[in-house]
Amino acid sequence: MRALARRQDFVSAQELHALLVTDGIRIGLTTVYRALRDLEASGGADVVRDEAGERLYRTRPADGHRHYLLCRACGRSRPVDSDVVEEWAGRIAADTGYAAVEHTVELTGICANCQPSGDEGEPPCHHWERAPEAAGRARSCAN
């Protein structure tokens, strides 16, 4: 939990495991996966998927569940106002009588940094480019 909380960016289980091992902590990859699943289930982590479908984790802020807009070119992420989605999900639950309703909203686009200038032509391909500081993972641009 502390290792994940120190990260501002989304991180994969493998990447988090490597960070822990580098810090001298003896822990198995299976334990990291299990802990991340438990954090997600308890509401302690937000989860997104990269283009390959790999789950990436980030500590959930104290004010609760968030949705993110992800850049399809570089993987940067930023939280977005999603009150309307939360209200809609609550209304659906109330109208149908369902309990414990969960939802997934995925928003992707091309961030301002990745958009081509007028003379560069087409926008970048829709894939996650490898970024040195994030090893091709989603990065936060909300700072």
N, C-alpha and C positions, 0 to 999 in steps of 0.2 A: 504494500500500500504506500509506504513512504517513497519507494523508488518511482512508482507511477506518479505520485503527487509532485515530485520534483520536476517532472516533465511538463512542459507547456504544450507539447505537440502530441498528436495521436501516435501510438507506438504499438507494434505487433508483439505478440507473446514472445516470439524468438528474439526480437530486438531488446525487449525488457530483460529477458533471461541473460542475454549477452552483457548488458549493462551491469546486472547484479554480479555475474561471474567476474567481470572486470574489476568490480569493487571489492572482490575477495569473498563474496558471499557464496557459500556452497548450497546450491539449490538445484533441483531437477527441473527440466523443462515441463514435465507433466504437472509438477506442483505449481508452476507459474500459470499454466493454462487453467488449472482448477481454481486457483485464487482469483484469476480474472473473471472466470465464469461466475464465481460466487459474488464478486463485486458488482458485476452487471446485474445479477438476479436481485441483489439487495438494494440496488439503486445507487451504488457508490461509483459507478463508471458509466460514461457515455461510450457508445460503440458506433463506428462507421465501418464500411467495407471499402477496400480499394478496388480498382478496376478488375483485379484478378479474383475478387471475392474474399480476400483475406480480411479477417476482423482486426480492427485497430482500436485501441482503448485509450481513454483519457479520463482522469479523475473528474467526476461530476461535481460541478460547483454546488456550494451550500444552498443556493436558491433553487436547485432542482434540475429536472430533465431539460435538455436543450436539443435543438435541431441545428444542423450545420449546412452551410453551402460549401461544396467542395469544388476546387478547380480541377477540371479533367486533364489539364496539361501538366501542372506542377504538383498537384495534390494539396495545395494550401487549403486550409479550412477557416471558416469564420462562423461564429454563432449567429443565428438569425432570430428575429422576433417571430415567435410561433404561437402566440396566444390564440389566434383564430383556429389553429389546428387543435389545440388542447380543448377549446370550447366545443368545437365540432365533435371531437371524440367523446367528450362528456355527454353531449346531447344525444349522440347515437346510442350510447350505453343506456341512458335514461329512457329513450324512446323504445328500445328493444327489450329492456329488462335484463340485459346481460350485465355480468359483474366482472371485475378485474380485466376490463378491456385494455388492450395494449395496441400500439400502432407504431408503424415505421414510416418515416417520411424521408425521402432521399432527394436532395436538390443538388444538381451539378451545373457547372457553367465554365466559362473561361474568365479568370480573374484579369484585372486591369493590367497587371505586369506581363501577362502572357498574351494579351491581345496584340495582334500585329499593328504596326503603324500603317498609315495609308499606302506606303510604298512597299510594304513587305508581303502583300498578297494575302493568301489564305491563312486562317488561324491555325495554330499547331494541331498536330494529330491528337486524337482523343485517347491518349495513353498517359500513364504515370511515368514521367521522366525521372531518372535517377538524380536526386539532389544530394550533394555531399553531406550536408548536415542532417539529412533525414533518411538517407539510404533508400530513396524512392518511396517513402511513406508520406502520409498526409502531414502537412505542416500547418501551423497556425499563423494566420496573418492578422489576428484580432488585436495584437499588441500595439 
